[in-house]
Amino acid sequence: MTREYMNISEGQYLSDTEEFKNGTPTNYIIFKKLPGLGATHGECLKYNRNSIIIEPNVPVLEGKRDATYANGDRIYPNILVVYKTTSVLKIKEYLASSITPKKILSTPEGFQKVKKAVYDSSFNLYKDFFMLFDECDRLIKDVDYRDNILLPMKDFFKFQKKAIISATAIEPSDERFEQQEFKILEVMPDYDYKKDIELIETNNILFSLEKQFSENKDGQFFIFINSAKLIHVLIQRLKIEKDSKIYCAYKSVKNLEKDHFENATPKLGDFAKFNFLTSRNFGAVDIKLDEKPHVVMVTDTLRKAFTMLDPFTDSIQIIGRFRNGVASATHISNFDENLEWKTRETALEFIEDSYNCYLMLDVVRDLNSLTEGGAKTGEQALEGTQINSFVDDELKLNKYMVDNYLLDQVIKSNYTESEKLLEAYEKTGSFNVSTKKLWFSENDGQLLVLEKEKNSPEAIEIVAKMLFRACFPLKNKDFLLFPDDKLVRKMAPEIAKIFDTIGFLDMQDLEFDIVKMNKRCGKVQEKLKYKNPALIAEVQALYTTTDKPTIEEAKSALQVIYTKYEIQKKVKGQDFKKFYNAKETTITGNIKAWKILGLKI
């Protein structure tokens, strides 16, 4: 496609430029380079034409619908947002209203309801509306898990006026763009727009995140991790439940509620100190704050492969969402040299070979479809192939799935070593990158064992070693850091209690067996009760050196105090000598008694 270029100045909106003064130009793929240039703002307020704007996620729509000026007036009073709960009737009522021009913002899935409502109105869908697909990189990035995102594209090319746009647009291989003579328009800022970001390479996500928090104790954090489950694990490990909120999809909110985490919501607002967001849902949402927050992006290649962020799209979008800027931006990641990925050539060859084999299987399936067994087996064979999700109802390759697969290979290759991710960040042209290595004595693989088998000998040994090493802090040598003793104790309080009671060597001697260790702890703790200063003082206050209590009298008095201090043991005569220097004697009536010589120190 032909490429065109335009400049934009700092503080300028797209609608202020010559190229956009009459509206978003038609038949363009627009690389706007920066978030916040007012593409949808202009389309909603500046242009006197009917528009249908596709936004990838509900939070973006809600943000536009609820946006207000400082005086409380709505910024976009005449728009209609369409998503799952919006009825066709409501869209029809909007179309029949006196509001003009019509501005409809919809999710990709909601577009089918818009289409039906327009067909039943006096409007012509393809002639009377301009179609804009915002954040169009999602067409490629999200199609592998959300095929409905492509629903509007079945109609997109029928519109007389249309465009797709994103700060991080990806050039699609869909041949219809070239067939309709689309051009690429690159928006070039004429000022320095690079953002500072620190890339932290680590072998322990949890400890690195905790270190980030501890170094900025007074700040507010927004942490982007593309897994609600992993977010919950980290919050539990860090013991920050009371100060945390999770913003994620409605389905994930319900799953978190089942795991007894109540402070999760699909709607942005009422922010906490630690705000965790899934980047798929909230990477494109405008966030306006009075103070600049610390933004942390997290990638964990061992636990969740889909937390791998693309510097060219995800990172730019996330940092660009904070309209008043950020105090700092950090990307924490571990790396896995064993990640499997393919070069572009190998990936394309894999898809082509898989597709040809799929077509042959389809022929075989049709030849054997006359029998129930043949038809069923043929269907199972086709559905069981990886390439099945790449093929549409007309047996054609879905080009967006192909683009997604190719992009996925590039992203995975970036996380095989830190140098590749650094190179990717530098190639974006959007960042000033600094780097840091945080290497800990325990790594993510070991912490993963704790999550899956917290009471296994292997998991207990890991915690015990962390606690033992924390007793002997060393200076940073070859980036080898010992974990904070407090964090380890938060993570595994029961194991920490055992460690404090019997120590590492005894735990090792008992082979880190939880049953054996608890039994020995019980014995040790019972002995420790006798050394309670309050108990000793109370017992030694019973008598002085001039007293000669009977042995039975002393036993009875001691038993009362034992019970008070929860010592589950029947007092024996000789127990008295644990607290007093005394010898047996007899008093009047030949009764056995203690002659107290002094106190045991």
Phi, psi and omega per residue, in radians:
M1 nan 2.579 3.102
T2 -1.174 2.443 3.133
R3 -1.903 2.336 3.043
E4 -2.148 2.774 -3.074
Y5 -2.325 2.573 3.056
M6 -2.507 2.636 3.113
N7 -1.695 2.693 3.026
I8 -2.468 2.470 -3.074
S9 -1.698 2.837 -3.136
E10 -1.086 2.297 -3.131
G11 1.471 -0.062 -3.110
Q12 -1.589 2.432 3.031
Y13 -1.620 2.744 3.107
L14 -1.006 -0.671 -3.104
S15 -1.173 -0.223 3.096
D16 -1.503 -0.156 -3.045
T17 -1.569 2.793 3.120
E18 -1.081 -0.672 -3.086
E19 -1.179 -0.473 -3.061
F20 -1.967 0.142 -3.017
K21 -1.112 -0.486 3.131
N22 -1.783 0.218 -3.133
G23 2.072 2.882 3.074
T24 -0.993 2.177 -3.077
P25 -1.113 2.512 -3.050
T26 -1.488 2.693 3.132
N27 1.025 0.813 3.090
Y28 -2.290 2.525 2.836
I29 -1.752 2.034 -2.969
I30 -1.853 2.021 3.037
F31 -1.597 1.647 -3.028
K32 -1.450 -0.063 2.963
K33 1.257 -0.716 -3.084
L34 -2.216 2.432 2.964
P35 -1.194 2.762 3.018
G36 1.439 0.338 3.118
L37 -1.590 0.118 2.997
G38 1.340 0.583 3.132
A39 -1.123 -0.919 3.125
T40 -1.297 -0.547 3.100
H41 -1.015 -0.838 3.131
G42 -1.135 -0.731 -3.114
E43 -1.156 -0.538 -3.119
C44 -1.438 -0.533 -2.979
L45 -2.068 -0.527 -2.954
K46 -1.651 -0.485 -2.952
Y47 -1.820 2.243 -3.093
N48 -1.503 1.176 3.077
R49 -2.622 2.725 3.085
N50 -1.292 2.370 -3.091
S51 -2.374 2.527 2.924
I52 -2.054 2.069 -3.090
I53 -1.997 2.139 3.131
I54 -1.641 2.116 3.056
E55 -1.951 2.489 -2.975
P56 -1.215 -0.505 -3.014
N57 -2.405 2.682 -3.125
V58 -1.027 -0.756 -3.126
P59 -0.969 -0.560 3.108
V60 -1.147 -0.765 3.136
L61 -1.112 -0.791 -3.134
E62 -1.100 -0.621 3.112
G63 -1.100 -0.739 3.108
K64 -1.189 -0.763 -3.115
R65 -1.082 -0.702 -3.027
D66 -1.643 -0.028 -3.088
A67 -1.134 2.341 -3.133
T68 -2.342 2.754 2.983
Y69 -1.365 3.044 -3.126
A70 -1.047 -0.502 -3.131
N71 -1.463 -0.005 3.101
G72 1.695 -0.178 3.120
D73 -1.236 2.518 3.118
R74 -1.216 2.411 3.121
I75 -1.289 -0.638 -3.119
Y76 -2.112 1.303 -3.026
P77 -1.251 -0.336 -3.010
N78 -1.860 0.145 -3.135
I79 -1.494 2.783 2.983
L80 -2.145 2.189 3.080
V81 -1.746 2.440 -3.047
V82 -2.220 2.122 3.006
Y83 -2.590 -2.723 -2.935
K84 -0.953 -0.733 -3.034
T85 -1.543 -0.031 -3.140
T86 -1.438 2.255 -3.117
S87 -1.530 2.749 3.061
V88 -1.096 -0.646 3.128
L89 -1.033 -0.727 3.140
K90 -1.113 -0.664 3.115
I91 -1.166 -0.707 3.113
K92 -1.094 -0.714 3.125
E93 -1.106 -0.670 3.115
Y94 -1.151 -0.752 -3.139
L95 -1.124 -0.569 -3.122
A96 -1.492 -0.128 -3.089
S97 -1.311 3.024 -3.130
S98 -1.425 -0.078 -3.137
I99 -1.092 2.253 3.098
T100 -2.600 2.453 -0.145
P101 -1.256 2.893 3.136
K102 -1.440 2.276 3.121
K103 -2.222 1.814 -3.082
I104 -1.933 2.125 3.072
L105 -1.904 2.218 -3.006
S106 -2.444 2.645 2.921
T107 -1.255 2.821 3.071
P108 -0.982 -0.698 -3.129
E109 -1.205 -0.580 -3.118
G110 -1.290 -0.284 -3.091
F111 -1.032 -0.558 -3.127
Q112 -1.097 -0.604 3.084
K113 -1.237 -0.655 3.078
V114 -1.080 -0.781 -3.127
K115 -1.038 -0.791 -3.131
K116 -1.124 -0.757 -3.121
A117 -1.128 -0.724 3.141
V118 -1.156 -0.677 3.119
Y119 -1.056 -0.558 -3.119
D120 -1.577 0.174 -3.124
S121 -1.982 -3.024 3.127
S122 -1.496 -0.057 -3.119
F123 -1.475 2.668 2.964
N124 -1.777 2.032 -3.012
L125 -0.946 -0.840 -2.968
Y126 -1.494 -0.339 -3.134
K127 -1.734 -0.604 -2.993
D128 -1.635 -0.097 -3.100
F129 -2.201 2.456 2.935
F130 -1.566 2.311 -3.121
M131 -1.864 2.137 3.101
L132 -2.163 2.162 3.059
F133 -1.762 1.863 -3.102
D134 -1.489 2.741 -3.109
E135 0.863 0.859 -2.982
C136 -1.167 -0.237 3.072
D137 -1.066 -0.398 3.140
R138 -1.171 -0.412 3.071
L139 -0.976 -0.641 -3.123
I140 -1.632 -0.766 -3.034
K141 -1.199 -0.576 -3.001
D142 -1.802 -0.122 -2.987
V143 -1.136 -0.408 -3.093
D144 -1.229 -0.424 3.108
Y145 -2.070 -0.049 -3.057
R146 -2.530 1.307 -3.048
D147 -1.156 -0.376 3.137
N148 -1.179 -0.201 3.118
I149 -1.121 -0.342 -3.132
L150 -1.526 -0.093 -3.067
L151 -0.923 -0.779 -3.137
P152 -1.140 -0.392 -3.076
M153 -1.213 -0.298 3.069
K154 -1.183 -0.453 3.136
D155 -1.891 -0.331 -2.997
F156 -0.884 -0.811 -3.031
F157 -1.343 -0.088 3.071
K158 -1.503 -0.290 3.130
F159 -1.235 2.433 3.106
Q160 -1.210 -0.599 -3.141
K161 -2.212 2.246 -3.001
K162 -2.882 2.800 3.080
A163 -2.879 2.778 2.965
I164 -2.170 2.590 -2.987
I165 -2.621 2.610 3.025
S166 -2.949 2.663 2.990
A167 -1.173 -0.404 -3.080
T168 -2.272 0.823 -3.101
A169 -1.068 2.543 3.060
I170 -2.029 2.264 -3.120
E171 -1.186 2.046 -3.101
P172 -1.422 2.716 3.112
S173 -1.640 0.066 3.085
D174 -0.996 2.018 -3.027
E175 -1.164 -0.281 -3.123
R176 -1.138 -0.461 3.085
F177 -1.117 -0.771 3.120
E178 -1.236 -0.662 -3.139
Q179 -1.057 -0.586 3.130
Q180 -1.703 0.292 3.025
E181 0.994 0.758 3.026
F182 -1.162 2.636 3.037
K183 -2.096 2.774 3.044
I184 -1.774 2.229 3.100
L185 -1.974 2.016 3.122
E186 -1.736 2.155 3.111
V187 -1.557 2.103 -3.031
M188 -1.940 1.874 3.068
P189 -1.084 2.380 -3.135
D190 -1.685 0.467 3.136
Y191 -2.467 2.935 3.139
D192 -1.333 1.935 -3.074
Y193 -1.950 0.143 -3.083
K194 -1.175 2.491 3.102
K195 -1.844 2.502 3.069
D196 -1.337 2.373 3.081
I197 -2.537 2.473 3.083
E198 -1.870 2.200 3.103
L199 -1.751 2.027 -3.114
I200 -1.854 2.035 3.027
E201 -1.573 2.242 -3.080
T202 -2.518 2.842 2.995
N203 -1.880 0.105 -3.126
N204 -2.616 1.742 -3.095
I205 -1.064 -0.813 -3.058
L206 -1.042 -0.897 -3.093
F207 -1.152 -0.618 3.117
S208 -1.176 -0.696 3.122
L209 -1.154 -0.734 3.115
E210 -1.099 -0.670 3.120
K211 -1.126 -0.679 3.112
Q212 -1.087 -0.738 3.132
F213 -1.156 -0.762 -3.058
S214 -1.187 -0.475 -3.129
E215 -1.413 -0.228 -3.135
N216 -2.345 1.046 -2.979
K217 -1.088 -0.517 -3.071
D218 -1.620 -0.045 -3.052
G219 -1.550 2.896 3.031
Q220 -1.781 2.432 -3.036
F221 -2.043 2.475 2.932
F222 -2.138 2.003 -3.032
I223 -1.983 2.096 -3.110
F224 -1.776 2.033 3.097
I225 -2.411 2.226 -3.010
N226 -1.496 0.819 3.076
S227 -2.814 1.927 3.133
A228 -1.095 -0.606 -3.139
K229 -1.152 -0.778 3.112
L230 -1.140 -0.685 3.080
I231 -0.975 -0.817 -3.114
H232 -1.083 -0.719 3.119
V233 -1.047 -0.798 -3.113
L234 -1.150 -0.709 3.116
I235 -1.081 -0.750 3.126
Q236 -1.120 -0.759 -3.124
R237 -1.111 -0.661 -3.097
L238 -1.477 -0.157 -3.139
K239 0.976 0.866 -3.132
I240 -2.112 0.484 -3.091
E241 -0.956 -0.741 -3.056
K242 -1.190 -0.413 -3.080
D243 -1.866 0.224 -3.012
S244 -2.128 2.608 2.961
K245 -2.327 2.559 3.094
I246 -2.008 2.244 3.088
Y247 -1.935 2.014 -3.040
C248 -2.697 3.123 -3.140
A249 -1.135 2.719 -3.067
Y250 -0.983 -0.707 -3.137
K251 -1.074 -0.719 3.124
S252 -1.193 -0.594 3.083
V253 -1.030 -0.779 -3.132
K254 -1.141 -0.680 3.108
N255 -1.148 -0.654 3.106
L256 -1.179 -0.633 3.092
E257 -1.103 -0.634 3.079
K258 -1.127 -0.516 3.108
D259 -1.589 0.250 3.032
H260 1.213 0.491 2.971
F261 -1.890 1.989 -2.995
E262 -1.666 -0.307 -2.996
N263 -1.623 0.953 3.110
A264 -2.214 2.547 -3.083
T265 -2.700 2.642 3.055
P266 -1.526 -0.044 -3.042
K267 -1.984 2.229 -3.139
L268 -1.239 2.574 3.087
G269 2.403 2.897 3.124
D270 0.879 1.038 -2.975
F271 -1.263 2.647 3.131
A272 -1.771 -2.995 3.050
K273 -1.215 -0.784 3.121
F274 -1.973 1.945 -3.102
N275 -1.958 1.961 -3.114
F276 -1.759 2.259 -3.090
L277 -2.254 2.460 3.008
T278 -1.431 2.188 -3.009
S279 -1.151 -0.493 3.120
R280 -1.123 -0.612 -3.097
N281 -1.542 -0.532 -2.960
F282 -2.179 0.197 3.141
G283 -1.170 -0.342 -3.054
A284 -2.026 0.325 -3.071
V285 -1.731 2.356 3.086
D286 -1.267 2.274 3.112
I287 -2.172 1.998 -3.121
K288 -1.911 2.132 -3.105
L289 -2.252 2.693 3.096
D290 -1.282 -0.627 3.138
E291 -1.954 2.689 -3.137
K292 -1.418 2.172 -3.104
P293 -1.593 2.936 2.963
H294 -1.561 2.164 -3.128
V295 -1.845 2.186 -3.126
V296 -2.176 2.196 3.039
M297 -1.853 2.405 -3.049
V298 -2.180 2.306 3.025
T299 -2.169 2.221 3.103
D300 -2.151 1.744 -3.060
T301 -1.264 -0.363 -3.093
L302 -1.467 -0.781 -3.082
R303 -1.431 -0.876 -3.013
K304 -2.369 1.831 -3.101
A305 -1.099 -0.570 -3.075
F306 -1.373 0.140 2.988
T307 -1.499 -0.007 3.134
M308 -1.214 2.100 -3.085
L309 -1.711 2.529 3.119
D310 -1.644 2.050 -3.138
P311 -0.999 -0.557 -3.078
F312 -1.285 -0.400 -3.090
T313 -2.166 -1.165 -3.022
D314 -1.023 -0.888 -3.039
S315 -1.129 -0.729 3.118
I316 -1.096 -0.782 -3.110
Q317 -1.136 -0.774 -3.075
I318 -1.087 -0.894 -3.096
I319 -1.199 -0.578 -3.122
G320 -1.268 -0.184 -3.108
R321 -1.336 -0.328 -3.097
F322 -1.556 1.699 -2.927
R323 -1.131 -0.448 3.130
N324 -1.752 0.254 3.088
G325 1.550 3.085 -3.106
V326 -2.263 2.634 3.082
A327 -1.272 -0.635 3.095
S328 -2.818 2.715 3.075
A329 -2.279 2.276 -3.061
T330 -2.403 2.459 2.999
H331 -2.102 1.965 3.115
I332 -1.727 2.262 -3.120
S333 -2.630 2.533 2.859
N334 -1.706 3.027 -3.052
F335 -2.395 2.691 -3.094
D336 -2.388 1.816 -3.105
E337 -1.153 -0.242 -3.135
N338 -1.630 0.081 3.079
L339 -1.035 2.316 -3.139
E340 -1.565 2.253 3.093
W341 -2.608 2.862 -3.089
K342 -2.126 2.582 2.987
T343 -1.186 2.880 -3.128
R344 -1.014 -0.774 -3.110
E345 -1.115 -0.781 -3.136
T346 -1.157 -0.666 3.140
A347 -1.143 -0.766 3.122
L348 -1.127 -0.669 3.095
E349 -1.134 -0.716 3.109
F350 -1.053 -0.783 -3.128
I351 -1.147 -0.767 -3.119
E352 -1.095 -0.811 3.139
D353 -1.127 -0.719 3.129
S354 -1.122 -0.722 -3.121
Y355 -1.145 -0.763 3.124
N356 -1.089 -0.699 3.108
C357 -1.153 -0.655 3.125
Y358 -1.067 -0.763 -3.135
L359 -1.116 -0.641 3.099
M360 -1.183 -0.702 3.084
L361 -1.083 -0.631 3.132
D362 -1.137 -0.685 3.091
V363 -1.116 -0.780 3.123
V364 -1.091 -0.697 3.132
R365 -1.062 -0.762 -3.131
D366 -1.148 -0.637 -3.141
L367 -1.162 -0.501 -3.085
N368 -1.856 0.229 -3.048
S369 -1.379 -0.069 -3.129
L370 -1.322 -0.344 3.101
T371 -1.903 2.643 -3.105
E372 -1.092 -0.770 -3.120
G373 -1.136 -0.728 -3.140
G374 -1.135 -0.753 -3.127
A375 -1.139 -0.761 -3.097
K376 -1.161 -0.761 -3.136
T377 -1.147 -0.709 3.117
G378 -1.083 -0.725 3.138
E379 -1.142 -0.743 3.128
Q380 -1.098 -0.677 3.140
A381 -1.108 -0.734 -3.128
L382 -1.222 -0.788 -3.093
E383 -1.193 -0.409 -3.122
G384 -1.435 -0.069 -3.128
T385 -1.500 2.596 3.097
Q386 -1.122 -0.603 -3.062
I387 -1.273 -0.222 -3.090
N388 -0.965 -0.682 -3.118
S389 -1.272 -0.194 3.131
F390 -1.561 -0.179 -2.986
V391 -1.864 2.301 -3.123
D392 -1.559 -3.057 -3.076
D393 -1.141 -0.350 3.131
E394 -1.705 0.261 -3.139
L395 1.089 0.471 3.064
K396 -1.792 2.649 3.104
L397 -1.218 2.298 3.049
N398 -1.361 1.904 -3.048
K399 -1.104 -0.507 3.135
Y400 -1.236 -0.591 3.065
M401 -1.196 -0.647 3.088
V402 -1.107 -0.821 3.122
D403 -1.061 -0.693 3.123
N404 -1.089 -0.757 -3.119
Y405 -1.124 -0.737 3.134
L406 -1.134 -0.748 3.117
L407 -1.117 -0.690 -3.140
D408 -1.060 -0.647 3.124
Q409 -1.141 -0.706 3.125
V410 -1.127 -0.797 -3.110
I411 -1.094 -0.792 3.133
K412 -1.068 -0.692 -3.136
S413 -1.103 -0.537 3.136
N414 -1.151 -0.379 -3.056
Y415 -1.824 0.276 3.028
T416 -1.456 -0.429 3.084
E417 -2.788 2.621 -3.021
S418 -1.122 -0.533 -3.116
E419 -1.085 -0.599 -3.141
K420 -1.240 -0.666 3.114
L421 -1.192 -0.707 3.091
L422 -1.041 -0.775 3.128
E423 -1.062 -0.707 3.130
A424 -1.101 -0.782 3.117
Y425 -1.037 -0.741 -3.113
E426 -1.184 -0.596 -3.136
K427 -1.218 -0.398 -3.141
T428 -1.116 -0.520 -3.075
G429 1.307 0.118 -3.056
S430 -1.875 -0.034 -3.011
F431 -2.368 2.576 2.836
N432 -1.756 1.919 -2.953
V433 -1.786 2.265 2.932
S434 -2.024 2.748 -3.052
T435 -2.238 2.713 3.097
K436 -2.630 2.554 3.040
K437 -1.964 2.250 3.025
L438 -2.105 1.869 -3.078
W439 -1.982 2.223 -3.072
F440 -2.007 2.769 -3.127
S441 -1.163 -0.446 3.048
E442 -2.017 2.473 -3.044
N443 -1.957 3.112 -3.093
D444 -1.093 -0.585 3.109
G445 -1.069 -0.680 3.123
Q446 -1.237 -0.690 3.105
L447 -1.155 -0.518 3.092
L448 -1.103 -0.622 3.068
V449 -1.079 -0.705 3.137
L450 -1.075 -0.667 -3.112
E451 -1.213 -0.610 -3.056
K452 -1.575 -0.602 -3.049
E453 -2.430 1.172 -2.958
K454 -1.139 -0.400 3.139
N455 -1.896 0.223 3.083
S456 -1.330 2.673 3.092
P457 -0.943 -0.656 -3.130
E458 -1.120 -0.771 -3.140
A459 -1.170 -0.728 -3.136
I460 -1.125 -0.675 3.119
E461 -1.092 -0.688 3.125
I462 -1.060 -0.821 -3.137
V463 -1.127 -0.764 -3.124
A464 -1.059 -0.701 3.126
K465 -1.177 -0.666 3.106
M466 -1.097 -0.752 3.134
L467 -1.164 -0.689 -3.132
F468 -1.146 -0.771 -3.133
R469 -1.194 -0.562 3.122
A470 -1.142 -0.331 3.096
C471 -1.319 -0.256 -3.078
F472 -2.256 1.188 -3.084
P473 -1.093 2.436 3.093
L474 -2.114 2.798 3.064
K475 -1.215 2.758 3.141
N476 -1.048 1.912 -3.141
K477 -2.184 2.068 -3.100
D478 0.949 0.637 3.089
F479 1.117 0.330 3.131
L480 -1.570 1.918 -3.101
L481 -1.981 2.508 3.054
F482 -1.614 2.521 -3.081
P483 -1.194 2.726 3.076
D484 -1.161 2.216 -3.140
D485 -0.964 -0.673 -3.109
K486 -1.132 -0.702 -3.131
L487 -1.150 -0.745 3.129
V488 -1.064 -0.724 -3.141
R489 -1.162 -0.590 3.054
K490 -1.143 -0.702 -3.098
M491 -1.157 -0.735 -3.023
A492 -2.413 1.249 -3.067
P493 -1.085 -0.613 -3.120
E494 -1.185 -0.726 3.131
I495 -1.212 -0.660 3.107
A496 -1.077 -0.648 3.125
K497 -1.144 -0.710 3.089
I498 -1.112 -0.770 3.132
F499 -1.014 -0.788 -3.131
D500 -1.156 -0.470 -3.056
T501 -1.490 -0.829 -3.044
I502 -2.018 -0.234 3.082
G503 1.451 2.867 -3.040
F504 -1.106 -0.755 -3.052
L505 -1.110 -0.720 3.084
D506 -1.153 -0.677 3.100
M507 -1.072 -0.739 3.120
Q508 -1.140 -0.727 3.129
D509 -1.066 -0.580 -3.134
L510 -1.593 0.205 3.064
E511 1.031 0.514 3.094
F512 0.955 0.535 3.095
D513 -1.423 2.105 -3.021
I514 -1.083 -0.652 -3.120
V515 -1.183 -0.837 -3.137
K516 -1.108 -0.717 -3.103
M517 -1.180 -0.718 3.123
N518 -1.109 -0.624 3.126
K519 -1.143 -0.792 3.128
R520 -1.185 -0.644 3.104
C521 -1.055 -0.689 3.124
G522 -1.037 -0.753 -3.138
K523 -1.178 -0.753 -3.132
V524 -1.135 -0.758 -3.114
Q525 -1.141 -0.585 3.116
E526 -1.153 -0.708 3.113
K527 -1.167 -0.625 -3.102
L528 -1.177 -0.452 3.134
K529 -1.055 -0.582 -3.141
Y530 -1.202 -0.312 -3.093
K531 -1.716 0.150 3.104
N532 -1.108 2.070 -3.098
P533 -0.969 -0.658 -3.124
A534 -1.157 -0.726 3.117
L535 -1.114 -0.822 -3.116
I536 -1.033 -0.765 -3.116
A537 -1.118 -0.682 -3.108
E538 -1.198 -0.699 3.122
V539 -1.169 -0.770 -3.066
Q540 -1.310 -0.152 3.057
A541 -1.506 -0.096 -3.096
L542 -1.199 -0.711 -2.990
Y543 -2.437 2.803 3.027
T544 -2.073 3.117 -3.091
T545 -1.176 -0.225 3.121
T546 -1.549 -0.150 -3.094
D547 -1.523 2.626 3.020
K548 -2.313 1.306 -3.135
P549 -1.207 2.550 3.023
T550 -1.176 2.706 -3.135
I551 -1.071 -0.706 -3.132
E552 -1.166 -0.704 3.116
E553 -1.086 -0.769 -3.141
A554 -1.129 -0.719 3.108
K555 -1.053 -0.763 -3.119
S556 -1.121 -0.774 3.138
A557 -1.127 -0.707 3.128
L558 -1.160 -0.634 -3.134
Q559 -1.106 -0.677 3.114
V560 -1.059 -0.764 -3.114
I561 -1.233 -0.693 3.076
Y562 -0.992 -0.795 -3.129
T563 -1.094 -0.736 3.136
K564 -1.019 -0.678 -3.101
Y565 -1.706 0.346 3.002
E566 1.040 0.661 3.004
I567 -1.623 1.888 -3.068
Q568 -1.475 1.263 -3.096
K569 -2.647 2.418 3.088
K570 -1.372 2.251 -3.075
V571 -1.196 2.352 3.029
K572 -1.861 2.816 -3.075
G573 -0.960 -0.771 -3.053
Q574 -1.256 -0.210 3.122
D575 -1.038 -0.484 -3.117
F576 -1.039 -0.551 -3.067
K577 -1.367 -0.049 3.015
K578 -1.277 -0.352 -3.029
F579 -2.061 -0.358 -3.095
Y580 -2.280 2.522 2.864
N581 -1.410 1.961 -3.031
A582 -2.614 2.735 3.026
K583 -2.335 2.694 -3.106
E584 -1.247 2.526 3.069
T585 -2.606 -3.136 3.061
T586 -2.177 2.589 3.091
I587 -2.105 -3.106 -3.090
T588 -0.810 2.339 -3.125
G589 1.528 0.183 3.121
N590 1.048 0.635 3.139
I591 -1.630 2.345 -3.126
K592 -1.255 2.390 -3.119
A593 -2.560 3.030 3.083
W594 -1.808 2.301 2.977
K595 -1.721 1.951 -3.023
I596 -1.461 2.153 -3.120
L597 -1.731 -0.357 -3.130
G598 2.865 -3.087 3.138
L599 -1.664 2.522 2.999
K600 -1.328 2.280 3.135
I601 -1.718 nan nan
